[in-house]
Amino acid sequence: MPKLENWSITTSCQNNFMAPELMQRRLHGNIYDSPNFKDGDSINTSNLKEFNFKNKTSKTNSGTIYELGEMDKEYEGYLIENNINLDDLKYNN
């Protein structure tokens, strides 16, 4: 199973007028153990289909399941600063 290190959740925005709740979420990070990339390559995944922080896994619309390693430190700081708790987030698109 491919593993993402230094990961964060990002959004893909089709236009500047799109409502935030309509934006698709994806992961950004450094990939390891993937047949399609070199270890350490920086990637953006396809849109998220499932996200489970407690189980440290995520599945994209393309069907790839990722193991989540260490979170990006700046992203972690952003979550703390904005009182966002990923333990409570279960994303099923």
mmCIF file of the C-alpha atoms, coordinates in Angstrom:
data_MODEL
# 
_entry.id   MODEL 
# 
loop_
_atom_site.group_PDB 
_atom_site.id 
_atom_site.type_symbol 
_atom_site.label_atom_id 
_atom_site.label_alt_id 
_atom_site.label_comp_id 
_atom_site.label_asym_id 
_atom_site.label_entity_id 
_atom_site.label_seq_id 
_atom_site.pdbx_PDB_ins_code 
_atom_site.Cartn_x 
_atom_site.Cartn_y 
_atom_site.Cartn_z 
_atom_site.occupancy 
_atom_site.B_iso_or_equiv 
_atom_site.pdbx_formal_charge 
_atom_site.auth_seq_id 
_atom_site.auth_comp_id 
_atom_site.auth_asym_id 
_atom_site.auth_atom_id 
_atom_site.pdbx_PDB_model_num 
ATOM 1  C CA . MET A 1 1  ? 0.000   0.000  0.000   1.00 0.00 ? 1  MET A CA 1 
ATOM 2  C CA . PRO A 1 2  ? 1.460   3.414  -0.917  1.00 0.00 ? 2  PRO A CA 1 
ATOM 3  C CA . LYS A 1 3  ? 2.283   5.612  2.057   1.00 0.00 ? 3  LYS A CA 1 
ATOM 4  C CA . LEU A 1 4  ? 2.071   9.412  2.259   1.00 0.00 ? 4  LEU A CA 1 
ATOM 5  C CA . GLU A 1 5  ? 4.441   11.292 4.543   1.00 0.00 ? 5  GLU A CA 1 
ATOM 6  C CA . ASN A 1 6  ? 4.344   15.024 5.312   1.00 0.00 ? 6  ASN A CA 1 
ATOM 7  C CA . TRP A 1 7  ? 0.757   15.016 4.122   1.00 0.00 ? 7  TRP A CA 1 
ATOM 8  C CA . SER A 1 8  ? -1.968  17.630 4.218   1.00 0.00 ? 8  SER A CA 1 
ATOM 9  C CA . ILE A 1 9  ? -5.523  17.892 2.937   1.00 0.00 ? 9  ILE A CA 1 
ATOM 10 C CA . THR A 1 10 ? -5.984  20.378 0.114   1.00 0.00 ? 10 THR A CA 1 
ATOM 11 C CA . THR A 1 11 ? -8.877  21.330 -2.125  1.00 0.00 ? 11 THR A CA 1 
ATOM 12 C CA . SER A 1 12 ? -9.254  21.514 -5.864  1.00 0.00 ? 12 SER A CA 1 
ATOM 13 C CA . CYS A 1 13 ? -11.185 24.564 -6.917  1.00 0.00 ? 13 CYS A CA 1 
ATOM 14 C CA . GLN A 1 14 ? -12.795 24.703 -10.358 1.00 0.00 ? 14 GLN A CA 1 
ATOM 15 C CA . ASN A 1 15 ? -13.323 28.472 -10.169 1.00 0.00 ? 15 ASN A CA 1 
ATOM 16 C CA . ASN A 1 16 ? -13.045 31.369 -7.743  1.00 0.00 ? 16 ASN A CA 1 
ATOM 17 C CA . PHE A 1 17 ? -16.809 31.483 -7.206  1.00 0.00 ? 17 PHE A CA 1 
ATOM 18 C CA . MET A 1 18 ? -17.258 27.870 -6.072  1.00 0.00 ? 18 MET A CA 1 
ATOM 19 C CA . ALA A 1 19 ? -18.784 27.437 -2.616  1.00 0.00 ? 19 ALA A CA 1 
ATOM 20 C CA . PRO A 1 20 ? -16.260 25.900 -0.173  1.00 0.00 ? 20 PRO A CA 1 
ATOM 21 C CA . GLU A 1 21 ? -18.502 22.919 0.565   1.00 0.00 ? 21 GLU A CA 1 
ATOM 22 C CA . LEU A 1 22 ? -18.458 21.982 -3.137  1.00 0.00 ? 22 LEU A CA 1 
ATOM 23 C CA . MET A 1 23 ? -14.671 21.904 -3.409  1.00 0.00 ? 23 MET A CA 1 
ATOM 24 C CA . GLN A 1 24 ? -13.174 18.448 -3.751  1.00 0.00 ? 24 GLN A CA 1 
ATOM 25 C CA . ARG A 1 25 ? -10.616 17.390 -1.156  1.00 0.00 ? 25 ARG A CA 1 
ATOM 26 C CA . ARG A 1 26 ? -7.356  15.655 -2.008  1.00 0.00 ? 26 ARG A CA 1 
ATOM 27 C CA . LEU A 1 27 ? -4.098  14.829 -0.269  1.00 0.00 ? 27 LEU A CA 1 
ATOM 28 C CA . HIS A 1 28 ? -0.699  16.367 -0.856  1.00 0.00 ? 28 HIS A CA 1 
ATOM 29 C CA . GLY A 1 29 ? 2.481   14.758 0.435   1.00 0.00 ? 29 GLY A CA 1 
ATOM 30 C CA . ASN A 1 30 ? 5.573   12.664 -0.228  1.00 0.00 ? 30 ASN A CA 1 
ATOM 31 C CA . ILE A 1 31 ? 4.820   9.201  -1.609  1.00 0.00 ? 31 ILE A CA 1 
ATOM 32 C CA . TYR A 1 32 ? 6.590   5.960  -0.662  1.00 0.00 ? 32 TYR A CA 1 
ATOM 33 C CA . ASP A 1 33 ? 6.114   2.334  -1.718  1.00 0.00 ? 33 ASP A CA 1 
ATOM 34 C CA . SER A 1 34 ? 4.277   3.175  -4.938  1.00 0.00 ? 34 SER A CA 1 
ATOM 35 C CA . PRO A 1 35 ? 4.988   1.452  -8.254  1.00 0.00 ? 35 PRO A CA 1 
ATOM 36 C CA . ASN A 1 36 ? 4.159   4.702  -10.085 1.00 0.00 ? 36 ASN A CA 1 
ATOM 37 C CA . PHE A 1 37 ? 6.501   7.140  -8.293  1.00 0.00 ? 37 PHE A CA 1 
ATOM 38 C CA . LYS A 1 38 ? 9.977   7.311  -6.838  1.00 0.00 ? 38 LYS A CA 1 
ATOM 39 C CA . ASP A 1 39 ? 10.130  7.243  -3.042  1.00 0.00 ? 39 ASP A CA 1 
ATOM 40 C CA . GLY A 1 40 ? 9.895   10.792 -1.728  1.00 0.00 ? 40 GLY A CA 1 
ATOM 41 C CA . ASP A 1 41 ? 8.226   12.310 -4.800  1.00 0.00 ? 41 ASP A CA 1 
ATOM 42 C CA . SER A 1 42 ? 5.809   15.125 -3.974  1.00 0.00 ? 42 SER A CA 1 
ATOM 43 C CA . ILE A 1 43 ? 2.311   14.328 -5.242  1.00 0.00 ? 43 ILE A CA 1 
ATOM 44 C CA . ASN A 1 44 ? -1.300  15.435 -5.170  1.00 0.00 ? 44 ASN A CA 1 
ATOM 45 C CA . THR A 1 45 ? -3.747  12.551 -5.099  1.00 0.00 ? 45 THR A CA 1 
ATOM 46 C CA . SER A 1 46 ? -6.965  12.364 -7.033  1.00 0.00 ? 46 SER A CA 1 
ATOM 47 C CA . ASN A 1 47 ? -10.053 13.511 -5.143  1.00 0.00 ? 47 ASN A CA 1 
ATOM 48 C CA . LEU A 1 48 ? -10.752 11.815 -1.826  1.00 0.00 ? 48 LEU A CA 1 
ATOM 49 C CA . LYS A 1 49 ? -13.487 9.256  -1.626  1.00 0.00 ? 49 LYS A CA 1 
ATOM 50 C CA . GLU A 1 50 ? -12.815 8.197  1.985   1.00 0.00 ? 50 GLU A CA 1 
ATOM 51 C CA . PHE A 1 51 ? -10.658 9.621  4.759   1.00 0.00 ? 51 PHE A CA 1 
ATOM 52 C CA . ASN A 1 52 ? -10.216 8.027  8.173   1.00 0.00 ? 52 ASN A CA 1 
ATOM 53 C CA . PHE A 1 53 ? -7.671  9.755  10.385  1.00 0.00 ? 53 PHE A CA 1 
ATOM 54 C CA . LYS A 1 54 ? -8.089  7.307  13.257  1.00 0.00 ? 54 LYS A CA 1 
ATOM 55 C CA . ASN A 1 55 ? -7.238  4.352  11.014  1.00 0.00 ? 55 ASN A CA 1 
ATOM 56 C CA . LYS A 1 56 ? -4.548  6.340  9.163   1.00 0.00 ? 56 LYS A CA 1 
ATOM 57 C CA . THR A 1 57 ? -6.006  5.452  5.760   1.00 0.00 ? 57 THR A CA 1 
ATOM 58 C CA . SER A 1 58 ? -7.511  7.239  2.816   1.00 0.00 ? 58 SER A CA 1 
ATOM 59 C CA . LYS A 1 59 ? -9.048  6.128  -0.468  1.00 0.00 ? 59 LYS A CA 1 
ATOM 60 C CA . THR A 1 60 ? -9.263  8.248  -3.601  1.00 0.00 ? 60 THR A CA 1 
ATOM 61 C CA . ASN A 1 61 ? -11.805 8.282  -6.416  1.00 0.00 ? 61 ASN A CA 1 
ATOM 62 C CA . SER A 1 62 ? -9.247  6.452  -8.576  1.00 0.00 ? 62 SER A CA 1 
ATOM 63 C CA . GLY A 1 63 ? -9.407  3.566  -6.070  1.00 0.00 ? 63 GLY A CA 1 
ATOM 64 C CA . THR A 1 64 ? -5.946  3.976  -4.562  1.00 0.00 ? 64 THR A CA 1 
ATOM 65 C CA . ILE A 1 65 ? -5.756  3.350  -0.818  1.00 0.00 ? 65 ILE A CA 1 
ATOM 66 C CA . TYR A 1 66 ? -3.042  5.274  1.025   1.00 0.00 ? 66 TYR A CA 1 
ATOM 67 C CA . GLU A 1 67 ? -1.519  4.716  4.417   1.00 0.00 ? 67 GLU A CA 1 
ATOM 68 C CA . LEU A 1 68 ? -1.056  8.046  6.195   1.00 0.00 ? 68 LEU A CA 1 
ATOM 69 C CA . GLY A 1 69 ? 2.320   8.559  7.840   1.00 0.00 ? 69 GLY A CA 1 
ATOM 70 C CA . GLU A 1 70 ? 3.423   11.771 9.557   1.00 0.00 ? 70 GLU A CA 1 
ATOM 71 C CA . MET A 1 71 ? 1.333   14.871 8.947   1.00 0.00 ? 71 MET A CA 1 
ATOM 72 C CA . ASP A 1 72 ? 2.986   18.011 7.531   1.00 0.00 ? 72 ASP A CA 1 
ATOM 73 C CA . LYS A 1 73 ? 4.115   20.100 10.532  1.00 0.00 ? 73 LYS A CA 1 
ATOM 74 C CA . GLU A 1 74 ? 2.822   23.398 9.101   1.00 0.00 ? 74 GLU A CA 1 
ATOM 75 C CA . TYR A 1 75 ? -0.552  21.788 8.380   1.00 0.00 ? 75 TYR A CA 1 
ATOM 76 C CA . GLU A 1 76 ? -0.638  20.365 11.896  1.00 0.00 ? 76 GLU A CA 1 
ATOM 77 C CA . GLY A 1 77 ? 0.002   23.878 13.255  1.00 0.00 ? 77 GLY A CA 1 
ATOM 78 C CA . TYR A 1 78 ? -2.804  25.239 11.096  1.00 0.00 ? 78 TYR A CA 1 
ATOM 79 C CA . LEU A 1 79 ? -5.215  22.622 12.465  1.00 0.00 ? 79 LEU A CA 1 
ATOM 80 C CA . ILE A 1 80 ? -4.261  23.400 16.069  1.00 0.00 ? 80 ILE A CA 1 
ATOM 81 C CA . GLU A 1 81 ? -4.478  27.159 15.523  1.00 0.00 ? 81 GLU A CA 1 
ATOM 82 C CA . ASN A 1 82 ? -7.954  26.800 14.002  1.00 0.00 ? 82 ASN A CA 1 
ATOM 83 C CA . ASN A 1 83 ? -9.248  24.177 16.472  1.00 0.00 ? 83 ASN A CA 1 
ATOM 84 C CA . ILE A 1 84 ? -9.743  21.567 13.738  1.00 0.00 ? 84 ILE A CA 1 
ATOM 85 C CA . ASN A 1 85 ? -9.698  17.987 15.026  1.00 0.00 ? 85 ASN A CA 1 
ATOM 86 C CA . LEU A 1 86 ? -9.130  15.366 12.319  1.00 0.00 ? 86 LEU A CA 1 
ATOM 87 C CA . ASP A 1 87 ? -9.999  12.605 14.803  1.00 0.00 ? 87 ASP A CA 1 
ATOM 88 C CA . ASP A 1 88 ? -13.625 13.651 14.334  1.00 0.00 ? 88 ASP A CA 1 
ATOM 89 C CA . LEU A 1 89 ? -13.436 13.869 10.544  1.00 0.00 ? 89 LEU A CA 1 
ATOM 90 C CA . LYS A 1 90 ? -14.729 10.911 8.555   1.00 0.00 ? 90 LYS A CA 1 
ATOM 91 C CA . TYR A 1 91 ? -14.947 11.810 4.906   1.00 0.00 ? 91 TYR A CA 1 
ATOM 92 C CA . ASN A 1 92 ? -17.100 9.733  2.587   1.00 0.00 ? 92 ASN A CA 1 
ATOM 93 C CA . ASN A 1 93 ? -17.751 11.307 -0.781  1.00 0.00 ? 93 ASN A CA 1 
# 
